[in-house]
Amino acid sequence: MKKIFAFEVFDIVASNEGIIISQKELYNGTSYKVSFLEYSIKLDRKTPVTKDIYQGFKYGEKFEAVTNELGDYVSCDVAFFTNGNLVIVYPTGETGMFDKNGKNVWSTDLLYRDCPITGAAADGSQFWSAVPMQNSIISYSIPHKKFSMRIGSEHSNTFVEPVSVTRYGNELYVCCAGSNKIRTVSLDNFMPSDFKQFDEPVYKYVRSAGREFVVLASGVYML
């Protein structure tokens, strides 16, 4: 593994060149601001970028309409559907759906057994999220406005404190901070299996420009 960023990051998104991260930066010696850096795989270089570039990669071409509604555009996860809609989920369980034009069509607080969901991975007309306090991942049906499937349970070790879910191909990648593992779930048979093991908590998994990146407790790494 190659360490790319040695500090705590707020968010990481895929870009054309590699990844863009958001970080807290001391400003005027007394206050903080959020700044953005892009890591280029080809050049092996970090370059400051504007928030518009970050927002464009995270939210798509209608990013201005979406972020004007959100306010906090950094701490949420985003998943895109094939029809152009996108769902946004905060770690508090606050969830919103936006159409392809960037219009907010519904929002709610999603809790499973009084525990907030976090993360988002689109799957047809539903999306998957993690429930860290329930050691589970769970799908939410948009047409039926209810949870439709759960994998894991509060008292099992299938997932130990899962904190994010991403999808590549027909598999979900679940980062488990409690077990230092990334586990995969096939969307064909919903069977979980081990994918990567680390020596510290893992919080996010991203693929970009043919490479893999993870956010660990000690920073951001390229695998």
Protein Blocks (a to p, Z undefined) as FASTA:
>chain_A
ZZfbfcdcfbdcddfklpacdddddehhlaccdddddddfklopacdddfklmmmmmnoj
mlmmmmmmnopamlpccdddfkopacdddfkopacdddfkopafbdcdddeehiacedjd
dehjaccdddfknopacdddfklopafbdeddfkbckbgciabdcdehjbdcdddfknop
acdddfklopacdfbdcfbdcfbdcdeehiacdddfkbccdZZ
